[in-house]
């Protein structure tokens, strides 16, 4: 009997809720303007903090009516303003709410509202626009469909502190990549926003600061401009440095550090400038400490990783600042155990950010260990570091896996670690697993790491070969992705260096003649260099060793080259190339082909002479490049012997 009553009871409650919501919508159609206004105000009060009510009103058709009232010139300014406020409140609900608003073309209506002379209405429209644009479901490009919109928003910046706050927030959220940066820059964003950094409103300051952090990111043009802009007689870098001070809010310290970091990476500020070494870097290290919130630790570590990524001196400075390497080990200790935390919200918070913390730590470790052997050693000696990296390679989060591979790649540049820690932990096994069906972003870094593990002195080389690496690497050389082609041929080149006959034969068989032609015809110099390096390693033999190609026709490796005029013409072309390294690589191939001690050398010499190779060798023997000159003279001696 209870079950029979339960369903009607639920229906009754649902009907009451729907009826209540319907009442709000019905009042929007009243003939009395005052009653309509009061209805909108009542609706505003009803939806605050009530996502269920917001959803009901959207389903019942409130949005089209609110937009109609907002756009009607006969509507009072107060009514239009209240409509914009309600729409903004609806947008603060779920992502589905925002989608519904976008489907009703709300952005067009709100942008039209910005043409009004009434400031309060403009502010309400901007506040709603801000809420919609910061939603992840809103395409940023909607802001840029009409160039006049950006111009008008720039003009509105001077109207009030609210227009400044909302417009800057819209710009910072909708600036994704160089195209958007260029549009905003060309519309005077730097000049219009700079003076807002000294606003009496903290919110305005912060939104202006965030604007500059996204405008300057990987953008030399913006960064170079920012360096020379002054506000009240003070240059922007000096203003940013003031915002780094410990007495400023953490949000402000972090964002100003991001601005200075972007300007430094773009070449607008020197890496040895005191504002970077003594201010920005220490600030970012502070953000990595236990005292900071998890979000702040993540942002601090990732920004620091970006700042020091390409500069060895900054890497060394960071590594000895506040015990950073040891400090980062704490990033792997989240989430904390349930028994240690009684606050469920805090536990959920830790769980949510666990991936971000590990990703940030791996990124920073990768940057720290990019160049310095001593730093790499300290990183690897950090508690359970290699185990953490190996575990990171199989994380469920793609971003964490990518960061772990980057860290591994950085550490794999150490000869010592390749021979010890990498071997002790059999790192090659999870790495080979990562390479299977990975997205390109991970595949590029993982294959770069594999190149290092295949160097001659690496003990991982043999087990990698036995695990089927040749087939995988040969497939990479056919990729449309340039970085993957380079890494595939590079790894094969390393694999072939002083390798046994069988390995060289397997490589040639895996690549095929046709693929060699393709690689030698590649437009990228790096691919050509590595391909010629591979050919050099395949053709270089010990006195007692003859390499059999074991491809379709069973000819020897040297015959493979000599019987294909396309390859020979390519090598001849590279000998006269403008790139000296490419010339040198081609010279190595020619030297191996004409070497007197090798069987069939006379026939090969004769054919190459007929092709004009000797004439090129004579020219190169006069080269100003000592390596080319010496190599050419050595090759010519083979003809004289």
Buried (B, 14 or more C-beta within 10 A) or exposed (E): EEEEEEEEEEEEEEEEEEEEBBBBBEBBEEEEBEEBBBBBBEBBEBBEEBBEBBBBBBEBEBBEBBBEBBBEEEBBEBBBBBBBBBBBBBBBBBEEBBEBBBEBEBBBBBBEBBEBEBEBBBBBBBBBBBBBBBBEEBEBEBBBEEEEBBEBBBBBBEBBBBBBBBBBBBBBBBBEEBEBBBBBBEBBBBEBBBBBBBBEBEBBBBBBBBBBBBBBBEBBBBBBBBBEBEBEEEBBBEBBBBBBEEEBEBBBBBBBBBBBBBBBBBEBBEBEBEBBBEBBBBBBBBBBBEEBEBBBBBBBBBBBBBBBBEBEEBBBBBBEBEEBBEBBBBBBEBBEEEEEBEEEEEBEBBEEBBBBBBBBBBBBBBBBBBBBEEBBBBBBEBEEBBEBBBBBBEBEBBBBBBBBBBBBBBBBBBEEBBBBBBBEBEBBBBBBBBBEEBEEBBBBBBBBBBBBBBBEEBBBBEBBBEEEBBEBBBEBBEBEBBBBBBBBBBBBBBBBBEBEBEBBBBBBBBBEBEBBEBBBEBEEBBBBBBBBBBBBBBBBBEEEEEBBBBBEEEBBBBBBBBBBEEBBEBBBEBBEBEEEBBBBBBBBBBBBBBBEEBEEBEEBBEBBBEBEBBEBBEEBBEBEBEEBBBBBBBBBEBBEE
